[in-house]
Every structure is written in C-alpha cells, then in structure tokens.
Amino acid sequence: MFSGGGMAWAERQMKLGHFSVSPSPPGLHPDLAGLSCRYAPIRSEQGVVLSVIVLPLGEPDVDFSRLAARLLARLSRSDNEGRPVPAEGPTPALDPRSFDLEARAIRGELSRAAALAKTWVLANFSWLVLRFRVRVGAFVPEHYLRQTALNTDFRKFDDGLKLTVDCSLETADQIEHDLAAAHARGICVYGTHRQNQALMTCLVPSPMRDDHVHFVDGAAGGYASAAIMLKAQMEAIGSRQ
C-alpha cells in the first residue's frame, strides 16, 4: 500500500524524462527470466470479472478511505474474497502463440531458435507436472497452485484503489452504485469494466520458492477500459473548472 501522492509524483517525473538511474548501454536488455503466462483464461465463477480503478479528487482523505474500505468490505463477503483465481489455483494450458513472446523474454545470448526450443520444453514439462499433479523432487504441484492463487496481485492501493475481482452481478452493481454516489459528492473519479474472464502473467524466479508473483487483469479490456472511463470523468471535471 502506498498513500500520500508519491507514486503519482514518481510517474509524472518518469514521463517528464527525469530518471535517477542512467539509461543502460545500447543493446543491453533487462533480465526477464521467470516471466511467463502458462495458464488458461480464468472464467468467472461468481458472475462477472470486474476491473475497477478509483482515484481521490485531491489528496486521499477520510471520505476516500471510507469508500475504499466499503468496497473491500463488499468483496470480503463474497466467495474467495473476490479473488479471480480459484483457491485451488488456475488451470495450466499450452498456448503456442505465447511461446515466441516468452522466448524473447528469456533469450539473453541464445539464438531465437534455441530460445524457442527451450521455451517449448519448459512449457510442456510444466504443463505435464501441473496438469497431472506430478511431484518432482521437493516440488509439490498442489502447494504451488494454491500459492499461485494466494500470490495473485488482484487488488492494490497506490494513492488509489485498483481491483480485478470475481464477484456476483449484485455485488458489481453495489460497487458501481457506491462509486457513482461518491463521484457525485466529489470524493473520487473512477472507471469500471465488466468481462467474463481474467488473464494472468507470472513472474516466477524459482518454482521451488513461495515468492512467485502473478499479475491479473480482465481478459476483455480490463484496466485499460476502466482507465478510459476514469479519464473521461477527469476531462469532464476539468472542462467545468
């Protein structure tokens, strides 16, 4: 959780080109080892996958904090606390279309063909292990999949609230009603977007540890569509001032 405007300030500085870290030499690429997406799209079990972005009008205050707490309380009463990933973990999948992207991420000094071959082997091996729950040494697939669900980044607070949640249609209606009322009172601007599925992108430094992180977004617009709605509200406010 981050509050106080620091994240927004840092983003503005980056967009202005003010970096504290010097640019890397030409041809040097970041280390993206462990970056992958080997799970099938996650279909809603509760009714709808709802993407939400809520920002305060001005500095976060008591009213905004109460609004965020109210939204989270609504989700805490739903199954799995709104988490879009089932408690037993997501479904492993093989998607050849993602092999090239993952190969580019892990390529390093490997040739493209070698990187693709490595990706194909790793993807098929991990699919077999997770799909059929095959224990490999100290690796326990059931534990890894449950930890994947727990480590999913489906809600965050950085000067505002961002959610990708699986909830009932009634809960989604209540959340959007709360947001509309708060916006009318000048507490927040917000954007929401509904879809039937969520997508995951994974960062797994080592499958033998529990510090892997999984980023989730709506599969049909997600945060990008919610941001369009939020920006329209901000522009409408700006045009009235």
URZIDA-V712872 format. One record per residue. N is the residue number from 1. SS is DSSP state (~ for helix, > for strand, _ for the rest). Layout:
n ss
N SS
N SS
//
This chain:
n ss
1 _
2 >
3 _
4 _
5 _
6 ~
7 ~
8 ~
9 ~
10 ~
11 ~
12 ~
13 ~
14 ~
15 ~
16 _
17 _
18 _
19 _
20 _
21 _
22 _
23 _
24 _
25 _
26 _
27 _
28 _
29 _
30 _
31 _
32 _
33 _
34 _
35 >
36 >
37 _
38 _
39 >
40 _
41 _
42 >
43 >
44 _
45 _
46 _
47 _
48 >
49 >
50 >
51 >
52 >
53 >
54 >
55 >
56 >
57 _
58 _
59 _
60 _
61 _
62 ~
63 ~
64 ~
65 ~
66 ~
67 ~
68 ~
69 ~
70 ~
71 ~
72 ~
73 ~
74 ~
75 ~
76 ~
77 _
78 _
79 ~
80 ~
81 ~
82 ~
83 >
84 _
85 _
86 _
87 _
88 _
89 _
90 _
91 _
92 >
93 _
94 _
95 _
96 ~
97 ~
98 ~
99 ~
100 ~
101 ~
102 ~
103 ~
104 ~
105 ~
106 ~
107 _
108 _
109 _
110 _
111 _
112 ~
113 ~
114 ~
115 ~
116 ~
117 ~
118 ~
119 ~
120 ~
121 ~
122 ~
123 ~
124 ~
125 ~
126 ~
127 ~
128 ~
129 ~
130 ~
131 ~
132 _
133 _
134 _
135 _
136 >
137 _
138 _
139 >
140 _
141 ~
142 ~
143 ~
144 ~
145 ~
146 ~
147 ~
148 ~
149 ~
150 ~
151 _
152 >
153 >
154 _
155 >
156 >
157 >
158 >
159 _
160 >
161 >
162 >
163 >
164 >
165 >
166 >
167 >
168 _
169 ~
170 ~
171 ~
172 ~
173 ~
174 ~
175 ~
176 ~
177 ~
178 ~
179 ~
180 ~
181 ~
182 ~
183 ~
184 ~
185 _
186 _
187 _
188 >
189 >
190 >
191 >
192 >
193 >
194 >
195 >
196 _
197 >
198 >
199 >
200 >
201 >
202 >
203 >
204 _
205 _
206 _
207 _
208 _
209 _
210 _
211 _
212 _
213 >
214 >
215 >
216 >
217 >
218 >
219 _
220 _
221 _
222 ~
223 ~
224 ~
225 ~
226 ~
227 ~
228 ~
229 ~
230 ~
231 ~
232 ~
233 ~
234 ~
235 ~
236 ~
237 ~
238 ~
239 ~
240 ~
241 _
//
